[in-house]
């Protein structure tokens, strides 16, 4: 029985080791207390964001930090969400100028139907 317990512990450790975050290409969102507990993580995420040409900003009602990027198809004409790499804005029929979108936005879905999506 002891051998199984040891084997299970090793398996869990191996699985958890694979869960280490990578700053390459990630848009990790840090809560307001995260920088205080691990300032190097916030600095790493900000540096990764800026290397990708992003803008590291505080957003939302709780002040989360996130990386805003400009999609390659920003401003392109669209009639449905599948025309864009991100979202198709219903008000202008253009692909979203920034990713991620916060606030309330009227978007077009994959069939071109309007719907309002709110993200805070």
Secondary structure as GFF3:
##gff-version 3
##sequence-region A 1 120
A	DSSP	alpha_helix	2	17	.	.	.	ID=ss1
A	DSSP	alpha_helix	34	37	.	.	.	ID=ss2
A	DSSP	alpha_helix	39	51	.	.	.	ID=ss3
A	DSSP	beta_strand	55	59	.	.	.	ID=ss4
A	DSSP	beta_strand	64	68	.	.	.	ID=ss5
A	DSSP	three_ten_helix	81	83	.	.	.	ID=ss6
A	DSSP	beta_strand	88	89	.	.	.	ID=ss7
A	DSSP	beta_strand	94	95	.	.	.	ID=ss8
A	DSSP	beta_strand	103	108	.	.	.	ID=ss9
A	DSSP	beta_strand	114	119	.	.	.	ID=ss10
###
